[in-house]
Each structure stands twice: as C-alpha cells, then as structure tokens.
Amino acid sequence: MKEVNYTVLTNEQIAPDTYKMTLSGDTHAITRPGQFVNFHIQGLYLRRPISVCRREENTLTIVYKVVGKGTGALSKMTGGEVLNALSGLGNGFDTAKSGDRPVLIAGGVGTPPMVQLCKDLREQGKQVTVCLGFRSDQDVILVDELEAMGAEVRIATEDGSRGTRGFVTNILPENATYFYACGPEPMLKAVYKATNMDGELSFEERMGCGFGACMGCTCKTKYGNKRICKDGPVLTKGEVIFDA
C-alpha cells in the first residue's frame, strides 16, 4: 500500500452512468490485476474504492459507475485535478494458476479489472476467452479493448439486445482450464455453481477503511471470515462458502 497523488488526465462517459478516467502518477504499488485504489474525495469522510482497469508505468485507468455522492463527484472531475489515493490495495488475481485456456467472467462494472488481467495473460501466451454479462446493449463496455488484445469476447444481455439472451453463465466455454470472475455476489454464486473447474472470485463489497482495520467487509470461507479489502477482493473457489 502506498499513498499517491494522481492527476486526472481524462474523464469521459462511456455508457449510461459509467465513466472512464485516466490518471498520471506512481503505479508501482499495483503489482497484480484485480487490486484496487482507494480515493479520498473532497468533503467526504470515507475513501471510495475503485478497481484498477489498466496500469502502465505512470498511468492508471479506472472505470466506474455513478452510484452515490463519491462516484458522482468523480464524474465531474476534469483534467488537471488531483486525487489522493491509497494505491495497490487488496489481493489480486494469480495468473500462474490459469492453465493454457483461462476464461474471464464478469458482470457489469465487474468488467474493468478483466482488462489488465487479460493483458497479463495474453502476454504469457494464454488463449483467453472473456464472457461478459450486461442488462442491455447500452451497458456494454470495454469490448474493443479486450478484443484488441486477441481475446475471444462473448456477450450475454438480459434483454437479448446484444449477444446471447440470458446470463453470463449461458455463454461459458466447455474447454476452459481455469476461471477468473468479478461481479455482484449473485453472479459469483451462479458462476461458482456452474463451473466444474478451479478458479478465483473477486467480490464487490462496500468498504470502510479499505485496508483491513475496521473489519467492515467480510466473507464466509472454510477458514473463517476473511476481509474483502485485505484478504480479498480475490478469493479462491475452494475456500469460499456461499449461503444456500
């Protein structure tokens, strides 16, 4: 974990209530895909955790959905403004476990961390399939970025306006060697039940401190409760316990 001041470079709307922001600053604390940064927003007490979409040497990209005061304030920021952040938080995805044909599974704004994960896996020579679930065509994001890396991208929408009608579990490949999933808990639970392979699940959770001090975000596992911000957000399929 490292405290960093990031400078906003761009901040653009890419879907309804969804924005893509690029920032300049030190990204060395971010060592794995699936980690997050915790932004201090002027006038608000608690920091706001946002997953890392892509990391370069001195550039950070985030994609976020406006759901409250914090993200609403982020959406109004313009180039040159400065954001203080705790950077490199959380336990990210382990790409060493992927096998030759990993599948990346995401729902909605669980998609952004899959961009850096896909980049890392493709650089390792892996054959990557990305399965994305959205409510409708207007909510689809980041497909061009993923396809540009050479991944096969499959899309499911609840209303059938793009790709396969239904849920992301309807479009999973049969020959995948390992899965990585990020999204709302009902989706993660459905993926957990639908897959017959090992994998990792990244949980979306409201957080207080963001680094494990307050114990406000916990998940039930076979080894006791784990903190989503510190022990996660990525947990293995083998350790997670979902209530019936």
C-alpha positions as CSV (number, residue, x, y, z in Angstrom):
1,M,0.0,0.0,0.0
2,K,1.3,3.4,-0.9
3,E,-0.2,6.9,-0.7
4,V,-0.1,8.6,-4.1
5,N,-1.4,11.9,-5.6
6,Y,-2.8,11.2,-9.0
7,T,-3.5,13.9,-11.6
8,V,-6.6,13.5,-13.8
9,L,-5.7,13.3,-17.5
10,T,-9.1,12.4,-19.0
11,N,-12.6,11.6,-17.7
12,E,-15.2,10.5,-20.2
13,Q,-18.6,8.9,-20.1
14,I,-18.6,5.5,-21.9
15,A,-22.1,4.2,-21.0
16,P,-25.1,5.3,-19.0
17,D,-23.8,6.5,-15.6
18,T,-20.4,4.9,-16.4
19,Y,-17.1,6.7,-16.8
20,K,-13.5,6.0,-17.8
21,M,-10.8,8.1,-16.1
22,T,-7.1,8.1,-16.8
23,L,-4.7,9.5,-14.3
24,S,-1.0,10.1,-14.1
25,G,1.1,9.1,-11.1
26,D,3.1,6.4,-9.4
27,T,1.6,2.9,-10.1
28,H,4.4,0.7,-8.7
29,A,2.4,-0.4,-5.7
30,I,-0.1,-2.1,-8.1
31,T,1.5,-5.5,-8.7
32,R,-1.4,-7.7,-9.7
33,P,-4.6,-7.4,-11.8
34,G,-7.6,-7.3,-9.6
35,Q,-6.2,-4.9,-7.0
36,F,-7.8,-1.5,-6.3
37,V,-7.1,2.1,-5.3
38,N,-8.9,4.0,-2.5
39,F,-9.6,7.6,-3.4
40,H,-10.1,10.5,-1.0
41,I,-12.8,12.7,-2.3
42,Q,-13.1,16.3,-1.0
43,G,-15.9,16.7,1.5
44,L,-16.5,13.0,2.1
45,Y,-15.2,11.1,5.2
46,L,-14.7,7.6,3.8
47,R,-12.5,6.9,0.8
48,R,-14.0,5.3,-2.3
49,P,-12.5,2.0,-3.5
50,I,-12.3,1.6,-7.3
51,S,-10.8,-1.4,-9.1
52,V,-7.8,-0.9,-11.4
53,C,-8.8,-1.3,-15.1
54,R,-5.3,-0.9,-16.5
55,R,-1.9,0.1,-15.2
56,E,1.1,1.4,-17.2
57,E,4.4,2.7,-15.9
58,N,3.0,6.1,-14.7
59,T,-0.6,5.9,-15.9
60,L,-3.7,4.5,-14.2
61,T,-7.0,3.8,-15.8
62,I,-10.2,3.2,-13.8
63,V,-13.8,2.6,-15.0
64,Y,-16.6,3.3,-12.5
65,K,-20.4,3.6,-12.3
66,V,-22.0,6.6,-10.6
67,V,-24.0,5.2,-7.7
68,G,-23.7,7.9,-5.0
69,K,-22.0,11.1,-3.8
70,G,-18.5,9.8,-4.2
71,T,-18.6,8.5,-7.7
72,G,-20.9,11.4,-8.6
73,A,-18.1,13.8,-7.6
74,L,-15.5,11.7,-9.5
75,S,-17.7,12.0,-12.7
76,K,-17.4,15.8,-12.5
77,M,-13.6,16.0,-12.3
78,T,-11.7,17.4,-15.2
79,G,-8.1,17.3,-16.4
80,G,-5.5,18.7,-14.1
81,E,-7.4,18.0,-10.8
82,V,-5.6,15.9,-8.2
83,L,-6.9,12.9,-6.3
84,N,-5.2,11.5,-3.3
85,A,-5.3,7.7,-3.1
86,L,-4.1,4.6,-1.3
87,S,-2.7,2.6,-4.1
88,G,-2.1,-1.1,-4.6
89,L,-4.7,-2.4,-2.1
90,G,-6.1,-5.9,-1.9
91,N,-5.1,-9.3,-3.0
92,G,-5.3,-9.6,-6.8
93,F,-5.7,-12.5,-9.3
94,D,-3.0,-15.1,-9.6
95,T,-2.1,-15.6,-13.2
96,A,0.2,-18.5,-12.6
97,K,-2.8,-20.8,-12.0
98,S,-4.5,-20.2,-15.3
99,G,-3.5,-23.1,-17.4
100,D,-3.5,-22.6,-21.2
101,R,-7.2,-21.6,-21.7
102,P,-8.4,-19.4,-18.9
103,V,-11.9,-17.9,-19.0
104,L,-12.6,-14.4,-17.6
105,I,-16.1,-13.9,-16.4
106,A,-17.6,-10.5,-15.5
107,G,-20.9,-8.8,-14.9
108,G,-21.4,-5.1,-15.4
109,V,-18.8,-3.0,-13.7
110,G,-17.0,-6.2,-12.8
111,T,-15.6,-5.9,-16.3
112,P,-12.8,-3.3,-15.7
113,P,-10.3,-5.4,-13.8
114,M,-10.5,-8.0,-16.6
115,V,-8.7,-5.6,-18.9
116,Q,-5.4,-5.8,-17.0
117,L,-5.9,-9.4,-16.3
118,C,-6.4,-10.2,-20.0
119,K,-3.4,-8.2,-20.9
120,D,-1.2,-10.1,-18.5
121,L,-2.5,-13.5,-19.6
122,R,-2.1,-12.7,-23.3
123,E,1.5,-11.6,-22.7
124,Q,2.1,-15.0,-21.1
125,G,0.8,-16.6,-24.4
126,K,-2.5,-17.8,-23.0
127,Q,-5.6,-18.4,-25.1
128,V,-8.1,-16.2,-23.3
129,T,-11.9,-16.2,-23.5
130,V,-13.8,-13.4,-21.9
131,C,-17.5,-13.8,-21.0
132,L,-19.3,-10.6,-20.1
133,G,-22.9,-10.1,-18.9
134,F,-24.9,-6.9,-19.0
135,R,-28.5,-5.8,-18.7
136,S,-28.7,-4.5,-22.3
137,D,-26.6,-3.4,-25.2
138,Q,-26.3,0.2,-23.9
139,D,-24.5,-1.1,-20.8
140,V,-21.8,-3.0,-22.7
141,I,-18.3,-1.6,-22.0
142,L,-14.6,-2.3,-22.8
143,V,-15.2,-4.9,-25.5
144,D,-12.9,-3.2,-28.1
145,E,-10.0,-3.1,-25.6
146,L,-10.4,-6.8,-24.8
147,E,-10.7,-7.8,-28.4
148,A,-7.7,-5.7,-29.4
149,M,-5.6,-7.9,-27.1
150,G,-6.6,-11.0,-29.0
151,A,-9.2,-12.4,-26.6
152,E,-12.3,-14.1,-27.7
153,V,-15.2,-12.0,-26.2
154,R,-18.6,-13.4,-25.6
155,I,-21.5,-11.2,-24.5
156,A,-24.8,-12.0,-22.8
157,T,-27.5,-9.4,-22.2
158,E,-30.6,-10.0,-20.0
159,D,-32.9,-8.4,-22.7
160,G,-31.2,-10.0,-25.7
161,S,-30.3,-6.7,-27.3
162,R,-26.7,-7.9,-27.9
163,G,-25.1,-11.3,-27.9
164,T,-26.9,-14.2,-26.2
165,R,-30.1,-13.6,-24.4
166,G,-29.7,-14.5,-20.7
167,F,-26.9,-14.5,-18.2
168,V,-23.2,-14.8,-18.4
169,T,-23.4,-18.5,-17.2
170,N,-25.1,-19.2,-20.5
171,I,-22.0,-18.5,-22.6
172,L,-19.2,-20.2,-20.7
173,P,-16.8,-22.3,-22.9
174,E,-16.6,-26.0,-22.3
175,N,-12.8,-26.4,-22.5
176,A,-11.5,-23.7,-20.2
177,T,-8.7,-24.7,-17.8
178,Y,-9.4,-22.1,-15.0
179,F,-11.7,-19.2,-14.4
180,Y,-11.5,-15.7,-13.0
181,A,-14.7,-13.9,-12.1
182,C,-15.7,-10.4,-10.9
183,G,-19.2,-9.0,-10.4
184,P,-22.1,-8.8,-8.0
185,E,-22.4,-11.7,-5.5
186,P,-25.5,-13.3,-7.1
187,M,-23.4,-13.6,-10.3
188,L,-20.4,-15.0,-8.5
189,K,-22.6,-17.6,-6.8
190,A,-24.1,-18.6,-10.1
191,V,-20.6,-19.0,-11.6
192,Y,-19.5,-21.0,-8.6
193,K,-22.3,-23.4,-9.2
194,A,-22.0,-23.5,-13.0
195,T,-18.3,-24.3,-13.2
196,N,-16.5,-27.6,-12.8
197,M,-13.0,-26.2,-12.7
198,D,-11.0,-24.3,-10.1
199,G,-11.0,-20.5,-10.2
200,E,-10.9,-17.2,-8.4
201,L,-13.7,-14.8,-7.5
202,S,-13.4,-11.1,-7.0
203,F,-16.0,-9.7,-4.7
204,E,-17.7,-6.2,-4.9
205,E,-18.2,-5.0,-1.3
206,R,-18.8,-1.7,0.5
207,M,-15.7,-0.9,2.5
208,G,-14.9,1.4,5.4
209,C,-11.1,1.7,5.7
210,G,-10.1,-0.4,2.6
211,F,-7.0,-2.0,4.3
212,G,-8.3,-4.4,6.9
213,A,-8.5,-2.3,10.1
214,C,-12.3,-1.9,10.5
215,M,-13.4,-5.5,9.8
216,G,-16.5,-4.0,8.0
217,C,-16.3,-6.1,4.9
218,T,-16.1,-9.8,5.5
219,C,-16.9,-13.0,3.6
220,K,-17.5,-16.5,4.9
221,T,-14.8,-19.0,4.0
222,K,-13.8,-22.5,5.1
223,Y,-11.0,-20.9,7.1
224,G,-13.3,-18.4,8.9
225,N,-14.4,-14.9,7.9
226,K,-12.0,-13.1,5.6
227,R,-11.8,-9.4,4.9
228,I,-12.7,-8.5,1.3
229,C,-10.4,-5.4,1.3
230,K,-7.3,-7.1,2.8
231,D,-7.6,-10.8,2.2
232,G,-9.5,-10.3,-1.0
233,P,-11.2,-8.9,-3.0
234,V,-10.0,-12.1,-4.8
235,L,-10.7,-15.4,-3.1
236,T,-10.3,-18.9,-4.5
237,K,-13.3,-21.0,-5.4
238,G,-12.0,-23.7,-3.0
239,E,-12.2,-21.5,0.1
240,V,-15.5,-19.6,-0.4
241,I,-18.7,-20.6,1.3
242,F,-22.0,-19.3,-0.2
243,D,-25.1,-19.5,1.9
244,A,-27.8,-21.7,0.4
